[in-house]
Amino acid sequence: MNGTKKILPIIVVSQFLCTSLWFAGNAILPDIIKSFPTELNLLANLTSMVQFGFISGTLVFAIFSISDIFDPSKVFFICGIAAAVFNLGICLELTDVNMLLLFRFLTGFMLAGIYPVGMKIAADYFKDGLGKSLGFLVGALVLGTAFPHLLKNVTADFPWKYVIYATSTLSLIGACCIFLFVPNGPYRMAGQKFDLLASFSGFKNVNFRSAAFGYFGHMWELYTFWAFLPGMLLLYNNTHQNPSLNISLFAFLIIASGSLSCMIGGLLSQKFGAKRIATIALSISGLCCILSPIFLFSSSVYIFLIFLFIWGLAGTADSPLFSSLVAKNAPDALKGTSLTIVNCIGFAITIISIQVINILAKQIDSHYLYTMLAIGPVLGLFALSKGIKSTSNL
């Protein structure tokens, strides 16, 4: 039992270290743009390529049931090393933007062996209290996603490549920690060989469908909010020159605040039920989308920042709860594959959302741009209402 208690911190730290690669490109975007000044859609495309790589990776992992058939710790280790190497690729003297996008794609592809596989490892160790465990695990993902913005702020006086060197080094450390200190969990069930229909068998279960579609609604909003958050801060700076906000620092703080809400949400789910807490969080984040025309353009910097922090907290609090509900209602022998396929679809939705907002940004008044994100929470709440008893504690 004592050994098991030590496992969760190792998984959490390793997840944080490896997922710091996710938004590394976004954190140094102003520097990258200098090399590709004619690429007007670089923010959307750079983010989308990581997401597309992740989707492609999760699809391959799901089709071949990799995290169920093979030792998940070894899969995590190999992917963590490979992701670190591909991340370093953007430090080369690139003159073709397609090569830049390719390296971000390959980094995203390897992240498919880190994020969902990390959840699979946790599910193999913590059958009871999974919501709490995944709360800490997804919190680590959120903190890892935010971390490059902090690195950019700290290394502002150094070349931008230092951010890439640092995140790749962290990924190497995280991969080694999993390999050396996390063996197969006591609840791991050997997976079956590839069966395309079996990969989607979880969707026959109404509770699985409810959790999965709730998660899809959540994903429509979350990564688009993260991707465009620096733009929101920059717009405020351009509109209100005094005070001038530190964009990298506040992007980190707002995104990172979601790591706390993930952990708190996981703990609250133990008492009040995962569905109830997820419903509350999704309702608040959906309300933030609807109210964004009022608060994103407030003349008060305090109201503006408080609103963004509330949005950042609510937008992530439900993420581990959806994952735990998916894991709980997935077929035992395909738990890892089910988590992977749901992640695959969820991240495909983020690409659509990011590109939709990018296109609409040129067509409609910026005041109303982010109200489009409310579509996800509304549909997610509808899906949640169709299944899963609210008393289900995880």
N, C-alpha and C positions, 0 to 999 in steps of 0.2 A: 504493500500500500504506500509506504514511504517513497519507494522508487517511482510509483505512478505519479505522486504529487510533484516530484521533481521534473517529470516529463513535460507538463504543460508549460512551465516557464521557458524551457528549452525550445519547444515548438513555437511559442509566441515570439521569442527573440529572433529565432531563425527566420520566421515569416516576415518580421519587420525588416531585417537586414536584406533579405532577398527582394522584397517588393519595393525597396527604395529605388529600384531600377525603373519603375513604372512611369513616373512623371519626370524622369531625369531630363528628357528632351524638352519638356515644357518649361522647366525651370530656367534653362539657358536659351530659350527661344529668342530673346532680343539679340543675343550674340550670334546665333545661327542665321538669323535673318540678314545680317550684314554680308554673309557669303552668298545669299540668294535673295537679293532685293526685289526681284521681279515676281517672286512667289507670294502672291497676295493671300492665298488660302493656306499658308504653311501651318498655322495653329491647328486648324481643323484637320488638315491632312496628316500632320505629325501625330496627333492624338489618335486619329482614326486608324493609322497603320499599326500602332501598338495594339489597339483593340482588335483589328482584323487579324493580326498575328496570333493574339490570344484565342480568338474564335477558331482559327484554323487549327491551332494546337489542341484546344479542347475537343474539337471534332475528331481529330486523329486519335487522341487519348480515349475518347468515348467509344469510337468504333472498334478499337482493338482492346478495350477494357484494360488498358495498361496498368492503371493503379490498383486494379483488382487482381490481375494475374501475376504481376511482378511485385517485388518488395517495394512498397511505397517510399520508404526512406531512401533507397538507392535511386529511385526515380527522381525524387526531390533533389538529391545530391548532384546527379548528372545534369539535370536541368538548371540548377543554380549555377554550376560552373559554366555551362554553355551560354546562359543568359548574360553572365558577367563578361564573357569574351565578346559576344555580339554587341553589347553595350559600348565596349571600348572602340568598336568599329567606327563610330561617328567622330572619333578623335583623329582619324586619318585626314589627309588633305583632300577633301572631297570637292569636286567641281560639278558633279552631276547630282541634282537633288534626288534622283531616283535611287541612287546608292544610299543616301541618307535615310530615305524612307524604307529601303530594304533592310538596313540594319535595325531600324525600329521595329519592323515587322518580325524579324527573327528573334529579337529580344522578347516581344510579345508572345511569340510562339512558345518559347521556353518557359515563360511565366505560367503557361498552362500546366506545367509540371510542378509548380510551386504553390499557387494559391489553392486550387481545388484539391490537390494532393495533400497539402497541409491540413485541410479540413477532414480529408479521409483518414489521415493519421490520427487526428484528434478523436474522430468518431470510433476508431478502433480501440482507443484507450478509455473513453468516457461515455459509456452507454447511458448512465444516469447523469443528469445535470449537463447535458450536451449544450443546451442554450447558453449556460454560463461559460462553458469552455470555449465555444465558438465566439462568444462575445469578446473574450480576450484575444482570440485569434484574429478575428476580423478587425478588432481595434488595432492590432499590430499592422495589418494591411493598410489601414487608413493612415496610421502614423508613418509607415514606410512611404506611402504615396505622397504625403506632405513633406517628407524630410528633404528632398532635393531643393525645395524652395528655401528651407533654412540654410542648407549648405551654400546656396547661391548668395544668400544674404551675408553669411559669415566670410565667404571667400570673394567678396565683391571686388577686392583689390588685387585678386589673382586671376590668371587666365581661366576662362570658362571650363577648360578641360579638367580642372581640378575636381569639379563636381562629378564628372564622369569617372575619373580615377577613383574617387572616394566611394561612389555607389557600387562600382564593380568590385572593389575590395571588400565592401560589406557583404555583397552577395556571396563571394567566395567563403567568407567566414561563416555565414549562415548555413551554406550547403554542407560544410565540413561538420558543423555542430550536429545537424540532423544525422549525418552518416555515422558519426562516432558515438553519439549518446542516445539515439532513439531507435531501438529495435522494433520488431513487429508488436503491435498491441494485442492484449489478451482477447479482444472481441473481433479480431480480424478473421474473416471467413474467406477461404480461398475462392477466387472468382472463377467463372466459367469461361469457356472459349467464346470467341466473337460470335455474336448473334445480333444482326441489325435490329430485328424486331424487339429482342430482349432489352436492347439499350433504351428503348422508349416505353418499356412495359410499365414503368412507374406511373405514366399518365393515365392508366386505366383506373387508378385509385383516385377517388374524388378529393380526398384530403391532400394527396400529392399534387394534383392539378391546382387546387386552391392556393397552396403555398407557392408553387412554381409561378403561377400567373400573377400572384401578388408581388413576387420578386421581380418579374418582368416590368411591372408598372413602376416599381421603385428604381429599376435600372434606367428607365427612360429619362428620369430626372437627374440622378446622382452624378454620373460622370460628365454630363454636359455642364452641370453647375460647377464642378471642379475645373473643367477645361476653360470655362469662360470667366471664372472668378478673378484672375489677374486683370482681365479686360474690364470687369465691373469696377475694380479698384482704380485702374488707370483712368477710366471715364470720370470717376469722382474727382481724381486729381486734376484732370483737365478742366472740369467744370468749376471746381472750388480750389483755387490755387493756394489757399491758406486755411487749414494746414495741409501739407503735402504728405500723404501716407506712404510709408515704406511698403511697396507692393509685395516684394518677396517675403518679408517678415509677416505681414498680415495674411497673405495667401497660406503660408505655413500654419499660422495660429488658427485660422478659421477651419482649414481642412483637418488639422490635427485635433481640434476640439471634438471632432466626430469619433476619435478613438475612445474618448471618455464616455460618450453616450453609448457606444457599442458595449463597453464593459458594464455600464450601469443598466442598460437595457437587458443584458444577459442575466444580471443578478435579479432584476425586478421580475423577469420571466419565471424565476423559481417560485415566486409567491403568487403572482397575478396571472400567469399564463402567457405563453409566447404570442398567441394570436392577439390578445388584448393590448399588449405593449406595442406590437407591430402596427396595429390599427391606429393607436394614438399617435405614434411617430409619423406614420404615413399621412395621417390627416393634417398634422402640423406642417410638414414639409409641403404638402399640396397647397395649404393655405398661404405659405410663404410665396409660392409661385404666383398665386392669384393676386396677392398684395404687393408684389414686387414693383409695380408702377408707382406706388405711393412711397415706399421706403428706400428703394434704390436711388431715388432722386431727391431725397430729403436734404434740406440745407444744413441740417445738424449732423456733424460727423459722428456723434455719439449714437444717434438713432440709426444712422446708416450702418455702423459697425455692429451694434447690438442685433439688428435685424439679420445681418450676415452670419453672426455667430449662432443665432437661433436656427437659422436655415442649415448651417453646417452641422449642428448637433442633431436636429431632427432628421436630416437627410440620410444619416448613417445608422441611427439607433436601431432601425428595423432589419438591417442587412444580416447580422448573425442569426436573428430570430427566423427569418425566412430560410436560411441555410439549415438551421437545426430542424425546422419543420419538414423541409425536403428530405433531410437525412433520416428523420424518424419514420417517415411514411414511404421510404424507398425500399425495394426488395433487398433483403440482407446481403445476398451474394453480389449485388450490383450497386452497393451504396456509393462507392467511389465513382463509378460510371454515371450514376444518376446525378450526383452533385456536379460532375463534369459537364454532362449534356445540358443541364439547366444553366450552368455558367456560360456555356457556349451560346445558347439562345439569348440569354440576358445581355451579354456583351455585344452580340450582333445588333441588338436593339439600341445600344449606346451609340453605335456608328451612325445609325439612321437619325437618331436624335441630334447628335452633334452636327451632322451635315444639314439637317433641316434648319436648325438655329443659325448656322453659318449662312445659308441661302436667304433665310428670312431677314437676317441682319441688314441685307442690302435692299430689302423690299418694304419693310414696315418701320414705323416709329420705334426707336430703341426703348421707349418707355414701356411698350407692351410686349417686347420680344420674349421675355422669359415666362410670360403667362402661358405660353405654349407647353411648357414643361408640366403644367398641372394635369395634362392628359394622362400621364403615367400614374400618378397617385390616385386619380379618380377611378381608372380602370382596375388598378391594384386593389383598392378598397372594395370594389364590386366583386372581384374574384375571391377576396377573403371572406366576404359575407356568404359565399356559397358552400363553404365547407370548413372543417376543423372546429371542434368545440372550443369555445373560449376558455374553458377550464383546463385545457391541455397544458400542463406544466412541463418544462424541459430543463 
